[in-house]
Amino acid sequence: MTQTRFARAMHRIQRGFLKVVRHAPSRAEAQTLAKRFRGRQADNYVRFLTTPGIDPTNNQTEQAIRHIVIDRHITQGTRGKRGQRWCERVWTMIATCRQQSRRVFEFFCNAINAHFRQEIAPFLLR
């Protein structure tokens, strides 16, 4: 099947699915689901069918923030705004370094050394 035919078939299936879901039974659960598909974001629920590179699950995102959830559970989080900002930045650094297969400790040490030497900090984005 060509890519064009596949895209057409997926679009047809998507329209059929959305049509069925929008006319859901009167049960509360079915109506809650149908309500989601009536909104402007309805197409986003099935975008993975027609857009290469979009995963149908959010597993990658959940794995990226897993260490944050564990850290917050163990430490009970922070109480002040400065602590929250620091944690946000460190967690972002950890997740980004892992995505880029970079060594977190090495990056962190380089950033701290650059700060104390009043040098330009290493770039997180490549």
C-alpha positions as CSV (number, residue, x, y, z in Angstrom):
1,M,0.0,0.0,0.0
2,T,1.4,3.4,-0.9
3,Q,1.8,6.1,1.7
4,T,-1.0,8.1,0.1
5,R,-3.5,5.2,0.1
6,F,-2.5,4.4,3.7
7,A,-3.1,8.0,4.7
8,R,-6.5,8.0,3.0
9,A,-7.5,4.7,4.7
10,M,-6.4,6.0,8.1
11,H,-8.4,9.3,7.5
12,R,-11.5,7.3,6.6
13,I,-11.1,5.1,9.7
14,Q,-10.5,8.1,11.8
15,R,-13.7,9.8,10.5
16,G,-15.7,6.6,11.1
17,F,-14.4,6.3,14.6
18,L,-15.1,9.9,15.5
19,K,-18.6,9.5,14.1
20,V,-19.3,6.5,16.3
21,V,-17.8,8.1,19.4
22,R,-19.7,11.4,18.9
23,H,-23.0,9.5,19.0
24,A,-22.2,7.5,22.1
25,P,-24.7,5.8,24.3
26,S,-26.3,7.7,27.2
27,R,-24.2,6.2,29.9
28,A,-22.1,8.7,31.8
29,E,-18.7,7.2,30.9
30,A,-19.6,7.0,27.2
31,Q,-20.8,10.6,27.3
32,T,-17.6,11.8,29.0
33,L,-15.5,10.1,26.2
34,A,-17.8,11.5,23.5
35,K,-17.5,15.0,25.0
36,R,-13.7,14.9,24.5
37,F,-14.1,14.0,20.8
38,R,-16.6,16.8,20.2
39,G,-14.1,19.5,21.1
40,R,-11.5,21.2,19.1
41,Q,-8.8,18.8,20.3
42,A,-10.6,15.7,18.9
43,D,-8.2,15.2,16.0
44,N,-5.3,15.2,18.4
45,Y,-6.5,11.9,19.9
46,V,-5.9,10.0,16.7
47,R,-3.1,12.1,15.1
48,F,-0.7,9.2,15.7
49,L,-2.5,7.3,12.9
50,T,-1.5,9.7,10.2
51,T,1.6,11.5,11.4
52,P,4.9,9.6,11.4
53,G,7.0,9.9,14.5
54,I,4.0,10.4,16.9
55,D,3.7,7.6,19.4
56,P,0.2,6.4,20.4
57,T,1.2,6.4,24.1
58,N,2.9,8.8,26.4
59,N,5.3,6.3,27.7
60,Q,8.4,8.2,26.6
61,T,7.2,11.3,28.5
62,E,6.3,9.3,31.6
63,Q,9.7,7.7,31.6
64,A,11.4,11.1,31.2
65,I,9.6,12.5,34.4
66,R,9.7,9.3,36.4
67,H,12.8,10.4,38.4
68,I,11.0,13.7,39.2
69,V,8.0,11.9,40.7
70,I,10.3,9.6,42.7
71,D,12.4,12.5,44.0
72,R,9.3,14.5,45.0
73,H,7.9,11.5,46.7
74,I,11.1,10.8,48.7
75,T,11.9,14.5,49.6
76,Q,8.4,15.8,49.9
77,G,9.3,18.5,47.4
78,T,10.2,22.1,48.3
79,R,8.3,24.8,50.0
80,G,9.7,27.9,48.5
81,K,9.7,29.4,45.0
82,R,13.5,29.4,44.8
83,G,13.6,25.7,45.6
84,Q,10.9,25.0,43.1
85,R,12.8,26.9,40.3
86,W,16.0,25.1,41.2
87,C,14.4,21.7,41.1
88,E,12.7,22.5,37.8
89,R,16.0,23.5,36.2
90,V,17.9,20.5,37.5
91,W,15.1,18.1,36.5
92,T,15.0,19.6,33.0
93,M,18.8,19.3,32.8
94,I,18.7,15.6,33.8
95,A,15.9,14.8,31.3
96,T,17.6,16.6,28.5
97,C,21.0,15.1,29.1
98,R,19.4,11.6,29.2
99,Q,17.6,12.3,25.9
100,Q,20.8,13.3,24.3
101,S,22.8,10.4,25.9
102,R,25.0,12.9,27.7
103,R,26.5,12.4,31.1
104,V,24.4,14.3,33.7
105,F,27.1,14.5,36.3
106,E,29.7,15.8,33.8
107,F,27.3,18.4,32.4
108,F,26.4,19.5,36.0
109,C,30.0,19.8,37.0
110,N,30.9,21.8,33.9
111,A,27.9,24.2,34.5
112,I,29.0,24.8,38.1
113,N,32.6,25.3,37.2
114,A,31.6,27.8,34.5
115,H,29.5,29.7,37.0
116,F,32.3,30.0,39.5
117,R,34.9,31.0,36.9
118,Q,32.4,33.5,35.4
119,E,32.5,31.8,32.1
120,I,29.7,30.9,29.7
121,A,27.8,27.9,30.9
122,P,27.6,24.8,28.6
123,F,24.6,24.7,26.3
124,L,22.0,22.2,27.2
125,L,20.5,22.2,23.7
126,R,22.5,20.8,20.8
